[in-house]
Amino acid sequence: MQQVRAKVVHAQKAVQETFFSVKEIFEKHNVVFTIGASLASAGAAWAGYTARQMHQKKVEERLNSIEHAMTTVHNLEEEQVKALTSGIGVSYTACAATAGTTFVIGYGFGFRGGRWFTLRKIQKQQQKLLNPKTPSRLSQVLRRQNAVVDFNKTPNSTSSSSSSSSKAETVSKVLEGTQSA
């Protein structure tokens, strides 16, 4: 059973180590990944545009074959066939407008995300400088219990009235410490 538990703990530590190392790499090379993602996006847009152009050529070839069949079989005039088969092509201006809009929107999201990441990192650093080490909830509870234990171990004095007043002062100090924490 000990071996299984040791293997599980070892595997868990390995996964955590891997996660933190990958996280550190991404945080250190944030700009490189942003530029790489932008280039990949541009490549995907280019591939989509090229595929669309190839599809457009195939559709036009098919329409030309249909037009040819209609003129030879049904004896329609060329003007009537062209009126039926003429379509609206994709212009370069429409492609450029789509690419430009996509670029502006992507740049805006990237700038916003990068700004958020940077501000969050700065805030964390400021918090570390302002509060170098904040005690955990457990340590605060233990400190309060120790104060109560110290309260019970106050030195006994000869008069009971002075003992009760010193106990009251100690209680008020402990309560002030817990309220400020």
N, C-alpha and C positions, 0 to 999 in steps of 0.2 A: 504494500500500500504506500509505503514511503517513497518507493521508486516512481510510482505513478504520479504521486503528488509533486515530486521533484521535477519530473518531466513536464508536468502541466505548468508549474511555476516558471521553469526555464523557457518553455514555449511562449508563455505570456510575456515574459521580459523581452524575448527576442522580437515579438510582434510590436511591443511598445517602443523598443529601440529603433526598429525599422520605421515605424510611423513618425517618430520624432526626427529621425535623420532625413526622411523624405520631406517632412514639413519644414525643416531648417533649410534644405536645398531650395525649396520653392520660395521661401521667404527671402533668402539671400539673392536669388536670381529672378526676382519678380519682373524686372524690365525685360530680360531675355525671353522669358516665357510670354510676356505680353506682345513683344515684337514677333515672336514665332507664331503665336496665335493669329496675329494680324496677317502675316504672310500666308498662313494656311487658309485663312478666310478668303484672301484675294485669289489664291490658287483654286479654291473650291468655286468661287464665282466665275473665274476664267473657264474652268472645266464645264460648268453649267452652261455658260454662254456658247462654248464650242459645241456641246451636245445639242443645244437648241438650234444652232445653225445647221448642223448635220440633219437633224430631224426636218427642218424647214426645207432643205434640198430634196429629201426623200418625198415629202408631201407634194412639192412642186412637180417632181417627176411623175408621181402618181396622177396628179391632176392633168398633166400634159398627155399622159396615156389615155385618160378618160376623155379628154377633149378630142384627141385624135380618133378614138373609137366613135364618138358621137358624130364627128364630121363625116367619117367614112360610112358608117352604118345608117345613120338617121338623116343624112344630107342636110344638116343644119348649117346655117351661114356662120362664118367665123366670128362676126360681131356678136351674134346671139350667144355663142359658146363662151366667148371672152367675158361677156356680161355676167354669165352664170358662174364662171370659175374664178373671176378675179378676186383676189383676197388682199387683206391688208398685211403688209410685211412688217417686220420689226426694224425700226430705224436705229441708226447709231446714236441719235440724240436721246431716244428712249432708254437705250442701254446705258449711256453715260449718266443720264439722270438717275436711273436706278442704282448704279454703282456709287455715284456721289452721295445720294441719300443714305445708302447703307454705310458708307464710310463715315459720314457725319454722325449718324446714330451710334455706330460702333465706337467711334472715338469718344463720344459723349459718355457712353456707359463705361468705357475703360478709364476715362479721366475721373469720373465719379467714384468708381471702385478703387482706383489707385489713391485718390484723395482720402477716401474713407479709411483705407488700410493704413496710410501714413499717419493720419490723425489719431487713429486708435493706438498705433504703436507709440506715438509721442505721449499720449495720455497715460499709457501703461508705464512709460519711463518716468513721467512726472510723479505718478503715484508711488513708484518705487523710491524716488528721491524724498518725497514728503513723508511717507510711511515706510521706513526701511524694513521693518518687520512687524506685521500685525499679528498679535497673538491669536491662536485658534480659539474656538469656542470652548473646547475642552480645557485648555490651560486657564481660561478666565474662570471657569467653574471651579477648577482645582484651587486657584488662587483665593477665591471667595471662601472655600471650605477651610483653607489654611488660616485665613483671617479669623474665622469663627473659632477654630481650634486655638489660635493664639489668644483670642478673647477669653476662652475658658482657662487659660494658663496664666492669667495676670497675677502678679504677686499679691499675696494677701497682706493687707495692712491691718493695723490694730483696730481701727474704727471701721464699722460697717458702712457708715455714711460716705466716707471718702472712697471706699472700695466701690460702692454703687455709683458714685459720680464718675470715677475713672472708667468704669464699665460703660456708662452712658456715653462718655466721650469717645471711647473706642468704637462703640456701635455707630455713633454718628459719623466717625471717620470712615468706617467700612461702607456705610450707606452712601456717603458722598463719593467714594471711589467707584462704587458700582454704578451710580447714576452718571458719572462722567465717562465711564467706559463704554 
